[in-house]
Amino acid sequence: HIQKLYSLDKCNNFSELESWIDGINKTYGNQTYTLEYKFDGLQMTITYENGEFVSAATRGNGYVGEDVTNQVLTIKSVPLRINYKQKIVVQGEAMMKLSVLNEYNKTALEPLKNARNAAAGAIRNLDPKVTGSRNLSMFFYGIPYIEGKKFSTHTELMQFLKDNGFPVYDYFKVENSIQKIEEDITTIDKTKKNFDILIDGVVIKVNDFKVRDKLGYTSKFPKWAVGYKFEAQELTTTLTDVVWQVGRTGKLTPIGVVEPIELAGATIKRATLNNFGDILRKGVKINAKVFVRRSNEVIPEILKVASTDETCSEILKPTKCPSCGADLIEDGANLFCPNFYGCPEQIEDRINHFCSRNAMNIEGIRDKTITLLRTELNVKTVADLYDLTQEDLLKLDKFKEKKSENIISSIQKSKNPNFSNFIFALGINGVGEKTAKDLAKKFKNLDELKNATVENLTQINDIGEVIAQNIVNFFTDEKQLKLINDLFSKGVNITYSNVKTVENANFSNKTIVLTGDLENFTRAELTEKLEQFGAKVTSSVSKKTDLVIVGENAGSKLNKAKELNITLMYEPELMEKLK
């Protein structure tokens, strides 16, 4: 993506929404806010140059998405030509209307379960004919990038989209009071069951772009927008069985098999129970009536028991691994398979994690394909992926020339991961995407990370002793070190471009807060620049803050910094220090 695509912060009740609005109004004066539906489809961007459609991509991880140009060209409502001639990237949601889904299913050999998955599956399908057959719609609501034009309000932006032929959903409101916003949300929640599209909430945005620039972004979200999530739906069904899944770390997760129910736009057949301790705490039994909850972005979960009768039976704690038969180890409420290098499910889950978008981003290797690679081609470690050839893949069931070629190409492209992605791909227990990025900022290269001590690691914010010990243990495991060396010997070469390359003693390793209006930067621009120097930019002033950068009209953060005697830096000095 030309410009990073941020996700959306969420609030789940009016109290949280009021707090968000009050915070903005107190700092920047009473604002007007726009309201739009929070669509439950597949977010995408489309690029235009010289008024012509050029390409389309899914959101992906915000930095890199899947190229779905040919698929999006089948969506009739997407304009191929627009009036605006300079380069522009527009953002919207691909959806399948519920009425279209119903019509499709009347003649489909294989009916589709729900509109959300139908849209996502159509866009990600390699055959554009399949995409076209589903008659998708697309609604636009954003412009992440545009050359030669600036907008003063979101209302103006939405009108620009309409003027250029982009389909915009007909619900769009501008309000300036919390009371009216809450009334609107309540009305939408009550009437959404009658809509021809799936929505899971309402998006509230600051209308004024100057105020948006001042508010800026966190590492994940714009501070000027929030998604109000409707309460997750709960229904009762019968728990018919419990199966145990083995993850990449060996941890067993109980999955409840339930009588199918339609919940939040999907057919639910399975729901998680977290661990054996969760089963005991909730008193769940086979054949019990249970409450199941699902919001659209999480795995369905069994909340509690609704009722039991004489047909119910206890769920037995397993003693053997269901995948490899090894004796299980109990650690607190969790059960673990110790057969780390020989358990089929662990092997497959590690390969799946390694290939995922935010790790090595190897497309086409998921789930059933991984099982085929393990059973038919003897792929036992992630390093084995780099020995595969197109001829190997053509031996597999339903693998044809193009599919095999694409997978081998994606494997080859993955050989130059950036440092944080490589760390995440290793699958160290407890090391998620954020921790991987923090480690990549802290250590110059993999050798430095390998030699890190628990003391070194716990100096990084949000890394406690348990995760630090996991990291140390990982890099002292001879088999893991051999695996890493195998990857390197097969052409994997880490790119260290995401590690700070610019030295500036004024900002390196400092926790910094920005306040007020800056003349030379937006907050997002200055945050990115400071992070290149190795600074950590946070949103609130505390005793841990090293420096507060002060612009015009600074408010409470400046006062708090003075109270705590924290170093202040005004914009003229900032510009000098940045040289």
SEVEX-869604 format. One record per residue (C-alpha): x, y, z; residue in three letters; residue number from 0. Coordinates in steps of 0.5 Angstrom, whole numbers. Layout:
<sites>
> u  v  w  res  n
> X  Y  Z  ala  NUM
...
</sites>
This chain:
<sites>
> u  v  w  res  n
> 0  0  0  his  0
> 2  7  -2  ile  1
> 0  9  5  gln  2
> -1  5  11  lys  3
> -8  3  12  leu  4
> -10  3  20  tyr  5
> -15  -1  23  ser  6
> -21  2  27  leu  7
> -21  3  35  asp  8
> -27  0  38  lys  9
> -32  2  44  cys  10
> -37  -3  46  asn  11
> -42  2  50  asn  12
> -44  9  51  phe  13
> -40  11  57  ser  14
> -34  9  53  glu  15
> -36  13  47  leu  16
> -38  19  51  glu  17
> -31  19  54  ser  18
> -28  19  47  trp  19
> -32  25  45  ile  20
> -31  29  51  asp  21
> -24  28  51  gly  22
> -24  31  44  ile  23
> -29  36  45  asn  24
> -25  39  51  lys  25
> -18  39  48  thr  26
> -21  42  41  tyr  27
> -27  45  42  gly  28
> -34  42  40  asn  29
> -33  38  34  gln  30
> -38  35  29  thr  31
> -38  28  28  tyr  32
> -40  24  22  thr  33
> -44  17  22  leu  34
> -43  11  17  glu  35
> -45  4  18  tyr  36
> -39  -1  20  lys  37
> -40  -6  14  phe  38
> -38  -13  15  asp  39
> -35  -15  9  gly  40
> -28  -15  6  leu  41
> -24  -8  6  gln  42
> -20  -6  0  met  43
> -17  -1  -4  thr  44
> -17  1  -11  ile  45
> -12  6  -15  thr  46
> -13  10  -21  tyr  47
> -8  14  -25  glu  48
> -10  19  -30  asn  49
> -17  17  -29  gly  50
> -16  10  -30  glu  51
> -17  4  -26  phe  52
> -10  1  -25  val  53
> -10  -4  -19  ser  54
> -14  -7  -13  ala  55
> -12  -10  -7  ala  56
> -14  -13  0  thr  57
> -12  -9  6  arg  58
> -8  -15  9  gly  59
> -4  -13  15  asn  60
> -4  -5  13  gly  61
> 2  -5  10  tyr  62
> 2  -11  4  val  63
> -5  -14  2  gly  64
> -7  -19  -4  glu  65
> -7  -16  -11  asp  66
> -14  -18  -13  val  67
> -15  -13  -19  thr  68
> -18  -18  -24  asn  69
> -23  -20  -19  gln  70
> -25  -13  -17  val  71
> -26  -12  -25  leu  72
> -32  -16  -24  thr  73
> -36  -12  -19  ile  74
> -40  -8  -24  lys  75
> -41  -2  -19  ser  76
> -34  0  -19  val  77
> -32  5  -24  pro  78
> -27  4  -29  leu  79
> -26  11  -31  arg  80
> -27  17  -26  ile  81
> -26  25  -27  asn  82
> -20  26  -23  tyr  83
> -14  25  -27  lys  84
> -8  25  -22  gln  85
> -6  19  -18  lys  86
> -11  17  -12  ile  87
> -13  11  -8  val  88
> -20  10  -5  val  89
> -22  5  0  gln  90
> -28  1  1  gly  91
> -32  -5  3  glu  92
> -34  -11  -2  ala  93
> -40  -14  0  met  94
> -45  -19  -2  met  95
> -52  -16  -1  lys  96
> -57  -21  3  leu  97
> -62  -21  -3  ser  98
> -57  -23  -8  val  99
> -54  -28  -3  leu  100
> -61  -31  -3  asn  101
> -62  -31  -10  glu  102
> -55  -34  -11  tyr  103
> -57  -40  -7  asn  104
> -63  -42  -10  lys  105
> -59  -45  -16  thr  106
> -53  -46  -13  ala  107
> -50  -53  -13  leu  108
> -46  -51  -7  glu  109
> -50  -46  -3  pro  110
> -46  -41  1  leu  111
> -47  -40  8  lys  112
> -47  -33  9  asn  113
> -46  -26  6  ala  114
> -39  -24  9  arg  115
> -35  -31  7  asn  116
> -39  -31  1  ala  117
> -36  -24  -1  ala  118
> -29  -25  2  ala  119
> -29  -32  -2  gly  120
> -31  -29  -8  ala  121
> -25  -24  -8  ile  122
> -20  -29  -6  arg  123
> -22  -34  -11  asn  124
> -16  -34  -17  leu  125
> -22  -35  -22  asp  126
> -25  -28  -23  pro  127
> -31  -32  -26  lys  128
> -33  -34  -19  val  129
> -32  -27  -17  thr  130
> -37  -25  -22  gly  131
> -42  -30  -21  ser  132
> -43  -28  -14  arg  133
> -45  -21  -16  asn  134
> -42  -17  -11  leu  135
> -43  -10  -9  ser  136
> -38  -5  -7  met  137
> -39  2  -2  phe  138
> -33  7  -1  phe  139
> -32  11  5  tyr  140
> -24  13  5  gly  141
> -19  16  1  ile  142
> -12  14  4  pro  143
> -8  18  -2  tyr  144
> -9  23  -7  ile  145
> -4  27  -11  glu  146
> -6  35  -12  gly  147
> -12  36  -7  lys  148
> -14  37  0  lys  149
> -20  36  4  phe  150
> -23  40  9  ser  151
> -28  36  12  thr  152
> -30  28  11  his  153
> -37  31  9  thr  154
> -33  34  3  glu  155
> -29  28  2  leu  156
> -35  24  1  met  157
> -38  29  -4  gln  158
> -32  28  -8  phe  159
> -33  20  -8  leu  160
> -40  21  -11  lys  161
> -38  26  -16  asp  162
> -33  21  -19  asn  163
> -38  16  -19  gly  164
> -36  12  -13  phe  165
> -42  8  -10  pro  166
> -43  11  -3  val  167
> -48  8  2  tyr  168
> -54  12  3  asp  169
> -53  13  10  tyr  170
> -49  18  12  phe  171
> -50  23  18  lys  172
> -47  29  21  val  173
> -48  31  29  glu  174
> -45  35  34  asn  175
> -48  32  40  ser  176
> -47  26  44  ile  177
> -54  25  45  gln  178
> -56  25  38  lys  179
> -50  20  36  ile  180
> -53  16  41  glu  181
> -60  16  39  glu  182
> -58  15  32  asp  183
> -54  9  34  ile  184
> -60  6  38  thr  185
> -64  7  32  thr  186
> -59  3  27  ile  187
> -58  -3  32  asp  188
> -66  -4  33  lys  189
> -67  -4  25  thr  190
> -61  -7  22  lys  191
> -64  -14  22  lys  192
> -68  -11  16  asn  193
> -62  -8  12  phe  194
> -60  -12  6  asp  195
> -53  -12  8  ile  196
> -49  -14  14  leu  197
> -46  -9  19  ile  198
> -43  -10  26  asp  199
> -43  -3  28  gly  200
> -43  5  27  val  201
> -37  9  25  val  202
> -36  15  28  ile  203
> -31  20  25  lys  204
> -29  27  27  val  205
> -31  31  21  asn  206
> -26  37  21  asp  207
> -19  35  18  phe  208
> -15  40  21  lys  209
> -17  37  28  val  210
> -16  30  25  arg  211
> -8  32  24  asp  212
> -8  35  31  lys  213
> -10  28  34  leu  214
> -6  24  29  gly  215
> -5  16  30  tyr  216
> -3  11  35  thr  217
> 1  5  32  ser  218
> -5  2  30  lys  219
> -11  7  30  phe  220
> -13  14  28  pro  221
> -15  18  34  lys  222
> -20  21  30  trp  223
> -25  15  29  ala  224
> -28  10  33  val  225
> -32  4  31  gly  226
> -38  3  36  tyr  227
> -39  -5  36  lys  228
> -46  -7  37  phe  229
> -47  -12  43  glu  230
> -45  -19  41  ala  231
> -51  -24  40  gln  232
> -52  -30  44  glu  233
> -56  -36  43  leu  234
> -57  -43  46  thr  235
> -55  -50  43  thr  236
> -53  -57  45  thr  237
> -46  -59  46  leu  238
> -45  -65  43  thr  239
> -38  -67  43  asp  240
> -31  -64  45  val  241
> -25  -65  41  val  242
> -18  -63  43  trp  243
> -13  -59  38  gln  244
> -6  -58  39  val  245
> -3  -52  37  gly  246
> 5  -50  35  arg  247
> 7  -50  42  thr  248
> 4  -56  44  gly  249
> -2  -53  48  lys  250
> -8  -57  47  leu  251
> -15  -53  46  thr  252
> -22  -56  47  pro  253
> -27  -54  42  ile  254
> -34  -56  43  gly  255
> -38  -59  37  val  256
> -45  -56  38  val  257
> -51  -57  34  glu  258
> -51  -52  28  pro  259
> -54  -45  29  ile  260
> -54  -38  25  glu  261
> -51  -33  29  leu  262
> -48  -26  27  ala  263
> -48  -28  20  gly  264
> -45  -35  20  ala  265
> -47  -42  21  thr  266
> -43  -44  28  ile  267
> -42  -51  29  lys  268
> -36  -51  33  arg  269
> -34  -46  39  ala  270
> -28  -45  44  thr  271
> -27  -47  51  leu  272
> -20  -44  52  asn  273
> -18  -50  57  asn  274
> -20  -56  61  phe  275
> -20  -51  67  gly  276
> -25  -47  63  asp  277
> -29  -53  62  ile  278
> -29  -54  70  leu  279
> -30  -47  72  arg  280
> -36  -47  67  lys  281
> -39  -54  69  gly  282
> -40  -55  62  val  283
> -42  -63  60  lys  284
> -44  -67  54  ile  285
> -51  -66  51  asn  286
> -52  -59  56  ala  287
> -55  -53  53  lys  288
> -50  -48  53  val  289
> -50  -40  51  phe  290
> -45  -39  45  val  291
> -43  -32  43  arg  292
> -40  -29  37  arg  293
> -38  -22  35  ser  294
> -36  -22  28  asn  295
> -28  -22  29  glu  296
> -27  -27  34  val  297
> -28  -35  35  ile  298
> -35  -37  37  pro  299
> -34  -38  45  glu  300
> -38  -42  50  ile  301
> -40  -38  55  leu  302
> -44  -42  60  lys  303
> -49  -47  61  val  304
> -56  -46  60  ala  305
> -59  -52  63  ser  306
> -57  -60  64  thr  307
> -61  -66  65  asp  308
> -60  -74  66  glu  309
> -57  -75  59  thr  310
> -51  -70  60  cys  311
> -44  -73  62  ser  312
> -38  -71  64  glu  313
> -32  -68  59  ile  314
> -26  -73  61  leu  315
> -19  -70  61  lys  316
> -15  -73  56  pro  317
> -8  -76  58  thr  318
> -5  -78  51  lys  319
> -4  -73  45  cys  320
> -10  -74  40  pro  321
> -5  -72  35  ser  322
> 1  -77  36  cys  323
> -1  -81  43  gly  324
> 5  -78  47  ala  325
> 3  -77  55  asp  326
> 1  -70  56  leu  327
> 4  -65  61  ile  328
> -1  -61  66  glu  329
> 1  -54  67  asp  330
> -4  -50  71  gly  331
> -11  -50  67  ala  332
> -7  -52  61  asn  333
> -5  -59  58  leu  334
> 1  -60  53  phe  335
> 4  -65  48  cys  336
> 11  -65  50  pro  337
> 13  -68  43  asn  338
> 15  -62  40  phe  339
> 19  -64  34  tyr  340
> 14  -71  32  gly  341
> 7  -69  33  cys  342
> 4  -68  27  pro  343
> -1  -62  29  glu  344
> 4  -58  32  gln  345
> 9  -59  26  ile  346
> 3  -57  21  glu  347
> 1  -51  26  asp  348
> 8  -48  26  arg  349
> 8  -49  18  ile  350
> 2  -45  18  asn  351
> 4  -39  23  his  352
> 11  -39  19  phe  353
> 7  -38  12  cys  354
> 2  -33  15  ser  355
> 2  -26  12  arg  356
> 5  -22  18  asn  357
> 11  -27  18  ala  358
> 14  -30  12  met  359
> 8  -28  8  asn  360
> 8  -35  3  ile  361
> 1  -35  0  glu  362
> -2  -41  -2  gly  363
> 0  -45  4  ile  364
> -5  -46  9  arg  365
> -9  -52  13  asp  366
> -10  -58  8  lys  367
> -4  -56  3  thr  368
> 0  -56  9  ile  369
> -3  -63  11  thr  370
> -1  -66  4  leu  371
> 6  -63  4  leu  372
> 7  -66  11  arg  373
> 4  -73  9  thr  374
> 6  -73  1  glu  375
> 12  -69  1  leu  376
> 15  -71  8  asn  377
> 15  -63  9  val  378
> 17  -64  17  lys  379
> 20  -57  18  thr  380
> 19  -50  15  val  381
> 26  -50  12  ala  382
> 24  -56  8  asp  383
> 19  -51  4  leu  384
> 25  -48  1  tyr  385
> 27  -55  -2  asp  386
> 20  -56  -6  leu  387
> 20  -55  -13  thr  388
> 14  -54  -18  gln  389
> 15  -62  -20  glu  390
> 14  -64  -13  asp  391
> 7  -60  -12  leu  392
> 4  -62  -19  leu  393
> 4  -69  -16  lys  394
> -1  -67  -11  leu  395
> -8  -68  -11  asp  396
> -12  -62  -15  lys  397
> -5  -58  -16  phe  398
> -4  -56  -23  lys  399
> 1  -52  -27  glu  400
> -1  -45  -25  lys  401
> -3  -46  -17  lys  402
> 4  -50  -17  ser  403
> 8  -44  -20  glu  404
> 5  -39  -16  asn  405
> 6  -43  -9  ile  406
> 14  -44  -11  ile  407
> 14  -36  -13  ser  408
> 11  -34  -7  ser  409
> 16  -38  -3  ile  410
> 22  -35  -7  gln  411
> 19  -28  -5  lys  412
> 19  -30  2  ser  413
> 27  -31  2  lys  414
> 28  -23  4  asn  415
> 24  -22  10  pro  416
> 25  -16  15  asn  417
> 27  -17  22  phe  418
> 21  -17  26  ser  419
> 17  -21  21  asn  420
> 23  -26  21  phe  421
> 22  -26  29  ile  422
> 15  -27  29  phe  423
> 15  -33  24  ala  424
> 20  -37  29  leu  425
> 14  -38  33  gly  426
> 17  -36  40  ile  427
> 12  -38  45  asn  428
> 9  -31  47  gly  429
> 12  -27  42  val  430
> 7  -24  38  gly  431
> 7  -18  32  glu  432
> 8  -12  37  lys  433
> 14  -16  41  thr  434
> 17  -18  35  ala  435
> 17  -11  33  lys  436
> 20  -9  39  asp  437
> 25  -14  39  leu  438
> 27  -12  32  ala  439
> 28  -4  34  lys  440
> 32  -6  41  lys  441
> 37  -11  37  phe  442
> 41  -9  31  lys  443
> 41  -16  28  asn  444
> 39  -24  30  leu  445
> 46  -25  33  asp  446
> 45  -20  38  glu  447
> 38  -22  40  leu  448
> 41  -29  40  lys  449
> 46  -27  46  asn  450
> 41  -23  50  ala  451
> 40  -24  57  thr  452
> 33  -24  61  val  453
> 36  -18  64  glu  454
> 37  -15  57  asn  455
> 30  -17  55  leu  456
> 26  -15  61  thr  457
> 28  -7  59  gln  458
> 24  -7  54  ile  459
> 17  -5  55  asn  460
> 11  -10  56  asp  461
> 16  -16  56  ile  462
> 16  -19  63  gly  463
> 20  -25  65  glu  464
> 16  -31  63  val  465
> 17  -28  55  ile  466
> 24  -26  56  ala  467
> 26  -33  59  gln  468
> 22  -36  53  asn  469
> 26  -32  48  ile  470
> 33  -34  52  val  471
> 30  -42  52  asn  472
> 29  -41  44  phe  473
> 36  -39  42  phe  474
> 39  -44  47  thr  475
> 35  -50  44  asp  476
> 40  -53  39  glu  477
> 35  -56  35  lys  478
> 32  -49  34  gln  479
> 39  -46  32  leu  480
> 40  -52  27  lys  481
> 33  -50  24  leu  482
> 35  -42  23  ile  483
> 42  -44  20  asn  484
> 38  -49  15  asp  485
> 34  -43  13  leu  486
> 40  -39  12  phe  487
> 43  -44  8  ser  488
> 37  -45  3  lys  489
> 37  -37  2  gly  490
> 33  -34  7  val  491
> 37  -27  8  asn  492
> 34  -22  13  ile  493
> 33  -15  11  thr  494
> 35  -10  17  tyr  495
> 32  -4  14  ser  496
> 26  -4  20  asn  497
> 32  -3  25  val  498
> 33  4  26  lys  499
> 39  7  22  thr  500
> 39  14  24  val  501
> 43  16  30  glu  502
> 40  22  34  asn  503
> 42  22  41  ala  504
> 37  28  43  asn  505
> 31  22  41  phe  506
> 34  15  41  ser  507
> 31  11  47  asn  508
> 27  16  50  lys  509
> 20  16  51  thr  510
> 17  22  48  ile  511
> 10  25  48  val  512
> 7  30  43  leu  513
> 2  36  45  thr  514
> -1  42  41  gly  515
> -1  44  34  asp  516
> 6  43  30  leu  517
> 7  48  24  glu  518
> 12  43  20  asn  519
> 9  36  22  phe  520
> 3  33  23  thr  521
> 3  28  29  arg  522
> 4  22  25  ala  523
> 10  25  21  glu  524
> 13  27  27  leu  525
> 12  20  30  thr  526
> 15  16  25  glu  527
> 21  21  24  lys  528
> 22  20  32  leu  529
> 21  12  32  glu  530
> 27  12  26  gln  531
> 31  15  32  phe  532
> 29  9  36  gly  533
> 24  14  40  ala  534
> 18  11  43  lys  535
> 12  16  42  val  536
> 6  15  47  thr  537
> 0  19  48  ser  538
> 0  21  56  ser  539
> 5  24  60  val  540
> 8  20  66  ser  541
> 14  19  70  lys  542
> 17  15  65  lys  543
> 16  20  60  thr  544
> 23  23  58  asp  545
> 21  29  53  leu  546
> 15  33  52  val  547
> 15  36  45  ile  548
> 11  42  45  val  549
> 7  46  39  gly  550
> 2  52  39  glu  551
> -5  51  44  asn  552
> -2  46  48  ala  553
> -6  44  54  gly  554
> -6  39  60  ser  555
> 0  35  57  lys  556
> 4  41  58  leu  557
> 1  43  65  asn  558
> 3  35  67  lys  559
> 10  35  64  ala  560
> 11  42  68  lys  561
> 9  39  75  glu  562
> 13  33  74  leu  563
> 19  37  72  asn  564
> 20  33  65  ile  565
> 24  36  60  thr  566
> 20  41  55  leu  567
> 22  42  47  met  568
> 19  47  43  tyr  569
> 18  47  36  glu  570
> 24  52  34  pro  571
> 29  47  38  glu  572
> 26  41  35  leu  573
> 27  43  28  met  574
> 35  45  30  glu  575
> 35  38  34  lys  576
> 33  34  28  leu  577
> 38  37  23  lys  578
</sites>
